[in-house]
Amino acid sequence: MTGLNPRQLEAVHYKAGPLLVLAGAGSGKTRVITRKIAHLIDQCGIPARAICAITFTNKAAREMRERVSRQIKGIETRGLTIATFHRLGLEILRRDPQRLGLAPRFSLLDAQDAEALIKEHLSHIKGGDAFSPAAVQQRIGRWKNDHIDPVEAQGRAEDAFEVRLARLYADYERSLRAYNAVDFDDLILGPVRLLREHPDLREFWQGRIRYLLVDEYQDTNGAQYELVRLLAGVRAAFTVVGDDDQSIYAWRGARPENLARLKLDYPHLKVIMLEQNYRSSARILGLANALIANNPHVFEKRLWSEHGAGEPPRVLRCHDETHEAERVAAEILHLKFAEGAGFGEIAVLYRGNHQARLFEKALREQNIPYVLSGGTSFFARAEIKDLMAYLRLLANPQDDAAFLRIVNTPRREIGPTTLERLAHYARARGIHLLAACVELGLAEHLSERQCERLRAFNALISAHAERAERAPVATMRALIETIEYTAWLRENASSQAVADRRNANVTDLLDWLGALHKGEAREKTLAEMATHLALMDVLERLDQDEGEDRVSLMTLHAAKGLEFPHVFLVGMEEELLPHRTSIEEDSIEEERRLAYVGITRARRSLTFTLSNRRKRYGEWVKSEPSRFLAELPSDQLAWDSARDMTPETRKARGLGHLHVLKGLLDLG
């Protein structure tokens, strides 16, 4: 337990009851969780297989697993569960799917597939075009997070619009069951229902998990809170770690009040605060404390550090958004070549993804390498997922998830009712969906017109599958032409430019297929190509995590959990940070927490930027400084206005590396 401060040590050793660890930014919460796992196994005699640690992202789970393995070498950790909420939920569902009316090999629809299913339902109801599929999907997700079923949703409806939404929810759920599928929200809601309604299952899982640890507890929603409560049971052998000041996900259902709710549900709850920050300088923490003090708190805490005062945080006031990006690029060059900072030590943080474009342009012009975090992966784009599904179905006619994605893409007038009846028939016959399309018995359940469309789709796939084994790339090109996919993309794009970008992605995929097919001594089979490409998105994300020497561009939401020696927090203006929507809806507190998260990412230097004006809808609009800047102690900020940075000064700062190189040459 060396290296732990007294509060951390207390949190590791405490197991007399439920424990809440309020861990401020940079206070070593992950160290506490990993050391506690080691302590429970090595000193408390709890088998590793009886311990479960839950977090929110695969990356966080992977990092926690690696840290645990490093810290408890020589200790038996076989069976230790370190997983996301959704991974644990999937494990619970897979053990007893039939109790929720699911067959053992149920499918999991991702967000895009779920939205496509909702869109299909909307296309078959009067006035469906008045609904946004994404908004309907979000509403259904909120209902599920609050464990509200369609019947209860309809009962709570206050007007006709709400009633229609609840009916859409019911239609969506009916389709999921017909397809033997679940969505991501069901991975939490389903286990909650199982554990609530089946005492034997609840007893089994409470016996299997003798100690539970949960990270980032402030990000839990209603269903996740209930899942933890059901797993913990009356023994309440758990440690949850969180920080109400870093709760920034209300828009996706997170409830920071779940921290306070613990005190009501567990009167004997022990609360330990971690306030010593191991990341930032005292000046940076002073800004963070002053800002977040403007929010109400159930638990009061104040971060402190032993790192010394550090550099005064700066505020750069720029002429406009282009000047802002250029100035940040110049400052980055100065950090790199005059102060010896690595590009990988620098982050540019902003409120919205739309702000990234000008910074990308400025960095490219200065040949500064960067990585854009949170952008859409190539294989996550809808057109790529469509063609990948065609490829998967050509390679494996039994791939029902691929079938469901593309059976009506482009549109073939095969509606959700048709697909539900097809799915019921296929399950009753014990066959897959594509094969069921040509069964004679299907005519007893569908009209001749519906059967004809399904037979035509089967014929399309079957004909191309035969050719694909001999010439996969040429077959994919022919298939795209046959289904007129290019024209369909153009018809469904918001502009010609968007259609062109999507068609360029299709061309890139075909080129990749060609290179993959011919790239080795032995040509790959269709199935091998499908498997290989399915892994490429994972590899692409892993490449981004390699930590190359590149400046990080990311939203404040994406930056949570990360830290950088040098941080630029850009766009500190009203209607950007805080965002216009939060001002209109009077939800400033979460925006303040978001700014707090940005400030506490910085270790050594912190620079705020703002512009005098910005373009909005093609018109220049005067910008007002963010109210959050006024909430910071003015004597702790070094203001540097646009007029103080002349073109000559900017050039000298941006090209500071030349002076460094000259000095090195002189020394030589």
C-alpha positions in Angstrom: 0.0 0.0 0.0 3.0 2.3 -0.5 2.3 5.5 -2.3 -1.2 6.0 -0.9 -2.2 9.0 1.2 -4.2 8.5 4.4 -7.6 9.1 2.8 -6.8 6.7 -0.1 -5.6 4.1 2.4 -8.8 4.4 4.4 -10.8 3.9 1.3 -8.8 0.8 0.3 -9.1 -0.8 3.8 -12.8 0.0 4.6 -15.2 -2.9 4.0 -17.5 -2.7 7.0 -20.4 -1.6 4.8 -21.3 0.5 1.8 -18.7 3.1 0.8 -18.9 6.2 -1.3 -15.5 7.6 -2.3 -15.9 11.2 -3.5 -12.8 11.5 -5.7 -11.9 15.0 -7.0 -10.3 15.4 -10.4 -6.7 14.0 -10.5 -7.0 12.6 -6.9 -6.0 9.0 -7.8 -9.4 7.3 -7.8 -8.3 4.5 -10.2 -5.3 3.8 -8.0 -7.8 3.3 -5.1 -10.0 0.9 -7.0 -7.1 -1.2 -8.3 -5.4 -1.3 -4.9 -8.7 -2.2 -3.2 -9.2 -5.2 -5.6 -5.7 -6.4 -4.6 -6.5 -5.9 -0.9 -9.8 -7.8 -1.1 -8.1 -10.8 -2.8 -4.8 -10.8 -0.9 -5.7 -9.7 2.6 -9.5 -10.3 2.9 -9.6 -13.7 1.4 -12.3 -12.9 -1.2 -11.8 -15.0 -4.3 -11.1 -13.0 -7.5 -14.1 -14.7 -9.2 -16.4 -13.2 -6.5 -15.3 -9.6 -7.2 -16.8 -7.4 -9.9 -15.5 -3.9 -10.9 -17.8 -1.9 -13.3 -17.0 1.1 -15.4 -18.5 2.9 -18.4 -16.2 2.4 -21.4 -14.2 -0.5 -22.8 -11.1 1.6 -22.7 -11.5 2.3 -19.0 -12.1 -1.4 -18.3 -9.0 -2.3 -20.3 -6.8 0.2 -18.5 -8.2 -0.9 -15.1 -7.5 -4.6 -16.0 -3.9 -3.7 -17.0 -3.3 -1.8 -13.8 -4.7 -4.6 -11.6 -2.5 -7.2 -13.4 0.6 -5.0 -12.8 -0.1 -4.4 -9.1 -1.1 -7.9 -8.0 1.5 -10.1 -9.7 1.7 -13.5 -8.0 -1.9 -13.3 -6.7 -4.5 -15.5 -8.3 -6.9 -13.3 -10.3 -8.6 -16.0 -12.4 -12.3 -15.2 -12.8 -12.0 -11.5 -11.7 -14.7 -9.5 -13.6 -13.7 -6.0 -14.8 -16.3 -4.9 -17.3 -18.6 -2.2 -18.5 -22.2 -2.0 -17.3 -23.3 -3.2 -20.7 -20.9 -6.1 -20.8 -22.1 -7.3 -17.4 -25.7 -6.8 -18.5 -25.1 -8.9 -21.6 -23.6 -11.7 -19.5 -26.7 -11.7 -17.2 -29.0 -11.8 -20.2 -27.1 -14.6 -22.0 -27.4 -16.8 -19.0 -31.2 -16.7 -18.9 -32.6 -15.1 -22.1 -35.7 -17.3 -22.2 -37.1 -15.6 -19.0 -37.4 -12.4 -21.0 -38.9 -14.2 -24.0 -35.6 -14.3 -26.0 -34.1 -17.3 -27.8 -30.5 -18.2 -26.8 -28.8 -16.7 -29.9 -30.4 -13.2 -29.7 -29.0 -10.3 -31.7 -27.8 -7.0 -30.5 -28.8 -3.9 -32.5 -26.3 -1.0 -32.4 -27.5 2.6 -32.3 -27.6 3.0 -36.1 -29.6 -0.3 -36.6 -32.1 0.8 -33.9 -32.5 4.2 -35.5 -33.1 2.5 -38.9 -35.8 0.3 -37.3 -37.5 3.4 -35.9 -37.3 5.2 -39.2 -38.9 2.2 -40.9 -41.9 2.3 -38.5 -42.2 6.1 -39.0 -42.4 5.6 -42.8 -45.5 3.5 -42.3 -47.6 5.8 -40.1 -49.5 8.9 -41.1 -47.5 12.0 -40.3 -44.4 10.0 -39.5 -42.2 12.5 -41.3 -42.9 15.0 -38.4 -40.8 12.9 -36.1 -37.1 12.7 -36.0 -35.9 9.1 -35.8 -32.9 10.1 -33.6 -35.2 12.1 -31.2 -37.6 9.1 -31.0 -34.7 6.8 -30.3 -33.4 9.1 -27.6 -36.9 9.3 -26.0 -37.2 5.5 -26.0 -33.8 5.3 -24.4 -34.8 7.7 -21.6 -37.9 5.6 -20.9 -35.8 2.5 -20.7 -33.2 4.2 -18.5 -36.1 5.0 -16.1 -37.3 1.4 -16.5 -40.6 2.5 -18.0 -42.3 0.0 -20.4 -44.6 1.1 -23.3 -47.8 0.5 -21.3 -46.6 2.8 -18.5 -45.3 5.3 -21.1 -48.7 5.5 -22.7 -50.4 5.9 -19.3 -48.1 8.8 -18.4 -48.7 10.6 -21.8 -50.1 14.1 -21.3 -51.1 14.9 -24.9 -51.7 13.3 -28.3 -48.0 13.7 -29.3 -46.9 11.8 -26.2 -49.4 9.1 -26.9 -48.0 8.7 -30.5 -44.4 8.4 -29.1 -45.5 5.8 -26.6 -47.2 3.8 -29.4 -44.0 4.0 -31.5 -42.2 2.7 -28.4 -44.6 -0.3 -28.3 -44.2 -0.9 -32.1 -40.4 -0.8 -31.7 -40.4 -3.2 -28.8 -42.7 -5.6 -30.7 -40.2 -5.6 -33.7 -37.3 -6.3 -31.4 -39.0 -9.3 -29.9 -40.0 -10.5 -33.3 -36.4 -10.3 -34.5 -35.1 -11.9 -31.3 -33.1 -8.8 -30.7 -32.2 -6.3 -28.0 -30.8 -2.8 -28.1 -28.1 -1.3 -25.9 -30.5 0.1 -23.4 -32.0 -3.4 -23.0 -28.6 -4.6 -21.7 -29.3 -2.7 -18.5 -33.1 -2.8 -18.4 -33.3 -6.5 -19.1 -31.1 -7.6 -16.2 -32.9 -5.2 -13.9 -36.2 -6.9 -14.8 -34.7 -10.4 -14.4 -33.3 -9.6 -11.0 -36.5 -7.9 -9.8 -38.9 -10.5 -11.0 -36.9 -13.7 -10.3 -35.7 -14.1 -6.7 -33.6 -17.2 -7.6 -31.7 -15.3 -10.2 -31.2 -12.4 -7.8 -29.9 -14.8 -5.2 -27.5 -16.4 -7.7 -26.0 -13.1 -8.9 -25.7 -11.7 -5.4 -23.9 -14.9 -4.3 -21.6 -14.8 -7.3 -20.7 -11.1 -6.8 -19.6 -10.9 -3.1 -18.0 -7.5 -3.6 -18.9 -4.8 -6.1 -16.9 -1.8 -7.2 -18.3 0.9 -9.5 -16.2 3.7 -11.1 -17.6 7.1 -12.4 -20.8 6.6 -10.3 -22.0 10.1 -11.0 -22.6 9.0 -14.6 -25.1 6.3 -13.7 -28.7 6.6 -14.9 -31.8 5.3 -13.1 -31.6 1.7 -14.5 -27.9 1.4 -13.7 -28.5 2.6 -10.2 -31.2 0.0 -9.8 -28.9 -2.7 -11.2 -26.2 -1.9 -8.7 -28.8 -1.9 -5.9 -30.1 -5.4 -6.9 -26.6 -6.9 -7.3 -25.5 -5.5 -3.9 -28.5 -6.8 -2.0 -28.9 -6.4 1.7 -25.2 -7.1 2.4 -24.4 -3.8 0.5 -20.8 -4.9 0.1 -19.7 -2.3 -2.4 -17.5 0.7 -3.1 -18.6 3.3 -5.5 -16.3 6.1 -6.7 -17.5 9.3 -8.2 -17.4 13.1 -8.4 -20.5 15.2 -8.6 -18.4 18.1 -10.0 -17.6 16.0 -13.1 -21.1 14.9 -14.0 -21.4 16.1 -17.6 -23.7 13.5 -19.2 -27.2 14.5 -18.2 -28.1 14.6 -22.0 -27.6 10.8 -22.1 -29.4 10.1 -18.8 -26.7 10.4 -16.2 -28.1 11.5 -12.8 -25.5 13.1 -10.4 -28.2 13.0 -7.7 -27.6 9.2 -7.6 -24.7 10.1 -5.3 -27.0 11.8 -2.8 -29.6 9.0 -3.2 -27.1 6.6 -1.8 -27.3 8.3 1.6 -31.1 7.7 1.6 -31.0 4.1 0.5 -28.0 3.2 2.7 -28.2 5.2 6.0 -24.9 3.7 7.2 -23.1 4.8 4.1 -19.5 5.7 4.7 -18.2 8.8 2.8 -14.5 9.4 2.2 -13.3 12.4 0.2 -10.2 12.4 -1.9 -9.2 16.1 -2.2 -5.4 15.9 -2.8 -4.8 16.5 -6.5 -1.7 14.8 -8.1 -2.1 16.4 -11.5 -2.3 20.2 -11.6 -0.5 23.2 -10.3 -2.0 25.2 -7.4 -3.0 28.1 -9.7 -5.0 25.8 -12.0 -6.7 24.2 -9.0 -7.5 27.6 -7.6 -9.4 28.4 -10.8 -11.2 25.1 -10.7 -12.3 25.5 -7.1 -13.4 29.1 -7.6 -15.5 28.1 -10.7 -17.2 25.1 -9.3 -18.0 26.9 -6.0 -20.8 28.6 -8.0 -22.7 25.3 -8.2 -24.8 23.9 -5.3 -23.3 20.9 -3.5 -24.5 18.0 -1.4 -20.9 17.1 -0.6 -18.4 20.0 -0.2 -14.8 19.4 -1.2 -11.8 21.5 -2.2 -8.9 20.3 -4.3 -5.3 21.0 -3.2 -1.9 20.2 -4.6 1.7 20.0 -3.5 3.0 20.8 -7.0 3.6 24.4 -6.3 2.0 27.6 -7.7 2.9 26.9 -11.4 2.5 29.3 -14.4 -0.3 31.9 -14.3 -3.2 30.6 -16.6 -3.5 32.9 -19.7 -6.5 34.3 -21.5 -6.0 35.1 -25.2 -8.5 37.4 -26.8 -8.6 37.1 -30.6 -10.1 39.1 -33.5 -12.2 36.3 -34.8 -12.5 32.5 -35.0 -9.8 32.2 -37.7 -7.4 34.3 -35.8 -8.1 32.2 -32.7 -7.1 29.0 -34.5 -4.0 30.6 -36.0 -2.9 32.0 -32.7 -3.3 28.6 -30.9 -1.2 27.0 -33.7 1.5 29.6 -33.1 1.4 29.0 -29.4 1.7 25.2 -30.0 4.8 25.8 -32.1 6.2 28.0 -29.3 5.6 25.2 -26.8 7.2 22.6 -29.0 10.3 24.4 -30.2 11.0 27.1 -27.6 10.0 25.2 -24.5 10.6 21.6 -25.6 7.1 20.3 -25.2 6.0 17.2 -27.3 3.0 17.6 -29.5 1.5 14.7 -27.7 1.6 16.7 -24.5 -0.8 19.4 -25.9 -4.6 19.3 -26.1 -7.1 21.7 -27.7 -10.5 21.4 -26.0 -13.8 22.8 -27.3 -17.5 22.6 -26.6 -18.7 21.4 -29.9 -17.3 19.3 -32.8 -18.1 22.1 -35.3 -15.3 24.2 -33.7 -12.6 21.7 -34.8 -12.5 22.5 -38.5 -10.6 25.8 -38.3 -8.1 24.3 -35.8 -7.5 21.4 -38.1 -6.9 23.8 -41.0 -4.5 26.0 -38.9 -2.5 22.9 -37.7 -2.2 21.5 -41.2 -0.9 24.8 -42.5 1.8 24.8 -39.9 2.6 21.0 -40.4 1.6 20.3 -36.9 0.5 16.6 -36.5 -2.8 16.1 -34.7 -5.4 13.5 -33.9 -9.1 14.3 -33.9 -10.7 12.4 -31.1 -14.4 11.5 -31.2 -14.8 11.8 -35.0 -16.7 9.2 -36.9 -14.6 6.1 -37.6 -14.5 5.0 -41.3 -16.3 1.8 -40.5 -18.9 3.5 -38.4 -20.3 5.5 -41.3 -23.7 4.4 -42.5 -22.8 3.7 -46.1 -19.8 1.5 -45.0 -21.9 -0.4 -42.5 -24.5 -1.0 -45.3 -21.9 -2.5 -47.7 -20.2 -4.4 -45.0 -23.6 -6.0 -44.2 -24.0 -7.0 -47.8 -20.5 -8.5 -47.8 -21.3 -10.4 -44.5 -24.5 -11.7 -45.9 -22.9 -12.8 -49.2 -20.2 -14.6 -47.1 -22.7 -16.0 -44.6 -26.4 -16.4 -45.5 -27.1 -17.2 -41.9 -26.1 -13.7 -40.6 -29.5 -12.4 -39.5 -28.2 -9.1 -38.2 -26.7 -8.3 -41.6 -30.0 -9.3 -43.2 -32.0 -6.9 -41.1 -29.7 -4.0 -41.8 -29.9 -4.3 -45.6 -33.2 -6.0 -46.5 -34.7 -2.6 -47.0 -31.6 -0.6 -48.0 -32.2 0.7 -50.6 -35.9 0.7 -50.0 -37.7 -2.4 -51.3 -41.1 -1.7 -49.6 -40.5 -4.5 -47.1 -42.1 -3.1 -44.0 -41.7 -3.9 -40.3 -44.9 -6.0 -40.2 -43.6 -8.2 -43.0 -40.3 -8.6 -41.3 -41.9 -9.5 -37.9 -44.0 -12.2 -39.6 -40.9 -13.5 -41.4 -39.0 -13.6 -38.1 -41.8 -15.5 -36.3 -41.9 -18.0 -39.2 -38.1 -18.4 -39.3 -38.0 -19.0 -35.5 -40.8 -21.5 -35.6 -39.0 -23.4 -38.5 -35.6 -23.1 -36.8 -34.0 -21.5 -39.9 -32.4 -18.2 -40.7 -34.2 -15.2 -42.3 -32.7 -15.3 -45.7 -33.6 -19.0 -46.1 -37.1 -18.3 -44.8 -37.7 -15.9 -47.7 -38.2 -18.7 -50.2 -40.0 -21.2 -48.1 -43.4 -22.3 -49.5 -45.0 -22.2 -46.1 -44.4 -18.5 -45.8 -47.3 -17.8 -48.1 -49.6 -18.8 -45.3 -48.4 -15.8 -43.2 -47.8 -13.1 -45.9 -49.5 -11.8 -49.0 -48.2 -12.9 -52.4 -46.8 -9.4 -53.0 -44.9 -9.5 -49.7 -43.5 -13.0 -50.5 -42.5 -11.8 -54.0 -40.4 -9.0 -52.6 -38.7 -11.3 -50.1 -38.0 -13.9 -52.8 -36.5 -11.1 -55.0 -34.1 -10.1 -52.2 -33.1 -13.8 -51.7 -32.5 -14.1 -55.4 -30.4 -11.0 -55.4 -28.1 -12.2 -52.6 -28.0 -15.8 -53.9 -27.0 -14.8 -57.4 -24.2 -12.5 -56.2 -23.0 -14.9 -53.5 -22.2 -17.5 -56.2 -20.2 -15.0 -58.2 -18.6 -13.5 -55.1 -16.6 -16.6 -54.3 -14.8 -16.3 -57.6 -14.5 -12.6 -57.9 -15.5 -10.8 -54.7 -14.5 -7.2 -55.6 -16.0 -7.3 -59.1 -19.2 -8.8 -57.6 -19.5 -6.1 -54.9 -19.1 -3.4 -57.6 -21.8 -5.2 -59.7 -24.1 -5.5 -56.7 -23.8 -1.8 -55.9 -24.7 -1.0 -59.5 -27.6 -3.5 -59.5 -29.2 -2.0 -56.4 -28.5 1.6 -57.6 -26.9 2.4 -54.3 -25.1 5.5 -55.6 -28.4 7.0 -56.7 -30.0 6.1 -53.4 -27.2 7.8 -51.4 -27.8 11.0 -53.5 -31.5 10.9 -52.9 -31.1 10.6 -49.2 -28.2 13.0 -48.7 -28.9 16.5 -47.3 -26.7 18.0 -50.1 -24.7 17.1 -53.1 -21.5 17.6 -51.2 -22.6 15.1 -48.6 -23.6 12.6 -51.3 -20.2 13.0 -52.9 -18.4 12.4 -49.6 -20.4 9.2 -49.0 -19.8 7.9 -52.5 -16.1 8.6 -52.0 -16.2 6.4 -48.9 -17.8 3.6 -51.0 -15.0 3.9 -53.5 -12.4 3.8 -50.7 -14.0 0.6 -49.3 -13.9 -1.1 -52.7 -10.3 -0.1 -53.1 -9.5 -1.6 -49.7 -11.3 -4.8 -50.8 -9.3 -5.0 -53.9 -6.0 -4.5 -52.1 -7.0 -7.0 -49.4 -8.0 -9.6 -52.0 -4.8 -9.4 -54.0 -2.5 -8.3 -51.2 -1.0 -11.7 -50.3 0.3 -14.8 -52.1 -3.0 -16.6 -51.5 -6.1 -14.7 -52.4 -8.5 -14.3 -49.5 -11.9 -16.0 -49.6 -15.0 -13.9 -49.2 -15.5 -15.1 -45.6 -11.9 -14.2 -44.7 -12.3 -10.7 -46.2 -15.6 -10.1 -44.3 -13.9 -11.2 -41.0 -10.8 -9.1 -41.7 -12.7 -6.0 -42.5 -15.0 -6.4 -39.5 -11.9 -6.1 -37.3 -10.4 -3.1 -39.0 -12.6 -0.6 -37.1 -11.2 -2.0 -33.9 -7.7 -1.8 -35.2 -8.3 1.8 -36.3 -9.3 2.8 -32.8 -6.4 1.0 -31.3 -4.0 2.9 -33.6 -5.5 6.2 -32.3 -4.7 5.0 -28.7 -1.1 4.4 -29.4 -0.1 7.8 -28.1 1.9 9.1 -31.1 3.4 12.6 -30.8 0.3 14.5 -32.1 -1.7 17.4 -30.7 -5.1 16.2 -29.4 -8.2 17.9 -30.7 -11.3 16.9 -28.8 -14.6 18.0 -27.2 -14.7 18.6 -23.4 -16.9 15.6 -23.1 -14.3 13.4 -24.8 -11.5 14.8 -22.6 -13.0 13.6 -19.3 -10.7 11.1 -17.7 -7.6 12.4 -19.6 -4.8 14.8 -18.7 -2.3 16.8 -20.6 0.7 19.0 -19.5 -0.6 21.8 -21.7 -4.3 22.6 -22.4 -6.0 25.2 -24.6 -9.6 25.7 -23.6 -11.0 27.5 -26.7 -14.2 29.4 -27.4 -14.8 30.8 -23.9 -17.8 32.8 -25.0 -21.5 33.0 -24.2 -23.6 30.7 -26.3 -20.5 28.4 -26.8 -19.5 27.7 -23.3 -22.0 27.9 -21.7 -23.9 26.6 -24.7 -26.9 28.5 -26.1 -29.3 25.6 -25.3 -28.2 25.5 -21.6 -28.8 29.3 -21.3 -32.3 28.9 -22.8 -33.2 25.9 -20.7 -31.5 27.4 -17.5 -29.2 24.4 -17.1 -26.0 26.3 -16.6 -24.7 24.1 -13.8 -23.8 21.2 -16.1 -22.0 23.6 -18.4 -20.0 24.9 -15.4 -19.1 21.3 -14.6 -18.0 20.9 -18.2 -15.7 24.0 -17.9 -14.4 22.6 -14.6 -13.6 19.3 -16.3 -11.6 21.2 -19.0 -9.6 23.2 -16.5 -8.7 20.2 -14.5 -7.3 18.4 -17.5 -4.3 20.7 -17.4 -1.2 19.8 -15.5 1.4 22.6 -16.1 -0.1 25.3 -18.4 -3.7 26.4 -19.1 -4.7 28.8 -21.8 -8.2 30.1 -22.5 -9.1 31.7 -25.8 -12.1 33.8 -27.0 -13.0 35.8 -30.1 -14.4 39.2 -30.5 -16.8 37.9 -33.3 -17.8 34.7 -34.9 -19.7 33.8 -38.1 -23.2 32.4 -37.5 -25.3 31.4 -40.5 -22.9 33.3 -42.7 -23.2 36.6 -40.7 -20.6 38.1 -38.4 -21.9 38.2 -34.8 -20.3 40.0 -31.9 -19.2 37.6 -29.1 -19.5 38.1 -25.4 -16.9 36.6 -23.0 -18.2 33.5 -21.1 -19.7 34.2 -17.7 -17.3 31.5 -16.5 -14.3 33.8 -17.1 -15.9 36.4 -14.8 -16.3 33.7 -12.1 -12.5 33.1 -12.0 -10.3 35.1 -9.7 -9.0 37.9 -11.9 -5.7 38.2 -10.0 -4.8 34.6 -11.1 -5.3 35.2 -14.8 -2.8 36.8 -17.3 -4.9 38.5 -20.0 -3.3 38.9 -23.5 -5.5 40.7 -26.0 -5.4 40.5 -29.7 -3.8 43.9 -30.1 -0.9 42.8 -28.0 0.0 40.2 -30.6 1.2 42.0 -33.7 1.9 40.1 -36.9 5.6 40.4 -36.2 5.2 39.1 -32.6 3.0 36.3 -33.8 5.5 35.3 -36.5 8.4 35.4 -34.0 6.4 33.3 -31.5 5.2 30.8 -34.2 8.7 30.4 -35.6 10.5 30.3 -32.2 11.9 26.9 -33.2 14.2 28.6 -35.7 15.9 30.4 -32.9 16.4 27.2 -31.0 17.8 25.5 -34.0 20.2 28.4 -34.7 21.4 28.2 -31.1 22.1 24.5 -31.5 24.1 25.2 -34.6 26.1 27.9 -32.9 26.9 25.5 -30.1 28.1 23.0 -32.7 
